Amino acid sequence: MSFYQGYDTRGMYARGGGVIMKLIIANAAVFLLQQVLIRTYFTEFFALSPRLVVTRGHLWRIVTYMFLHGDLFHIAINMFIIWMFGRTLEQMWGSRRFLRFYFACGIGGAALSFVFAFNTLVIGASAAAYGILLAFGVLFPNQRILLWFLFPVKARTLVIALAILELVKGLSVSDGIAHFAHLGGMAAALIFLRGEHRLRGLRSFFSDLAGRFPVRISFDRDAETEDSALKVDSILDKISKKGYENLTETEKRILERYADRSRES
């Protein structure tokens, strides 16, 4: 499966890959190590095995499985998706928030594997990749993507189609692919996005409540930071409802400045 984003984010990619490139390098390094140690139990020791996590307490597998891949195509497609769609999310959110999201999706894929692949070894960053795709589809629903570099399709339509396809394959096909891990990554992404939306609403509620008091004590720097965060929350809500392309130039600049400060902190 190939994707191509035919759009310009007005310099959002120009400032480097940040944590995305570090993740890609880490995955590539582990893949090379797998090839060097192919005759050992390296992959089996770090792959996700729900049964061994439960019976032997191998908790590290819940995270380490995300950096292992079965072959060159497997790692290539995962890294391509993470690079292609993850860059926009990292530039919008900042590196630390994106990294939290990335691992949340991977752990979500592991969680669903406990239900549908309890006695199976699961490897790959696909859960995180599918989570990134879902987040992109939610935040940029009307963005056109060229599927196989030929067929234009809206991001929202692509994400819905992929979710249905993974569910159908997971229930009916035994092809050695962890389809429910993909769905777990997408589910975790949705929970992450909805949870943050509710937290923003709760923070806005308490902020409005505090604003009704006749006396307020604040420090300039804290007030400025809070004001900036509230602006960004409002912009992210707008993206969720209308998509990134409907932001004004001022809103895009506010979002980019906030992401820059997040990467520096």
Secondary structure, 3 states (H helix, E strand, C coil): CCEEECCCCCCCCCCCCCHHHHHHHHHHHHHHHHHHCCCCCHHHHHCECHHHHHHHCCCCHHHHHHHCCCCHHHHHHHHHHHHHHHHHHHHHHCHHHHHHHHHHHHHHHHHHHHHHCCCCCECCCHHHHHHHHHHHHHHCCCCEEEECCCEEEEHHHHHHHHHHHHHHHHHHCCCCCCHHHHHHHHHHHHHHHHHHHHHHHHHHHHHHHHHCCCCCCCCHHHHHHHHHHHHHHHHHHHHHHHCHHHCCHHHHHHHHHHHHHHHHC
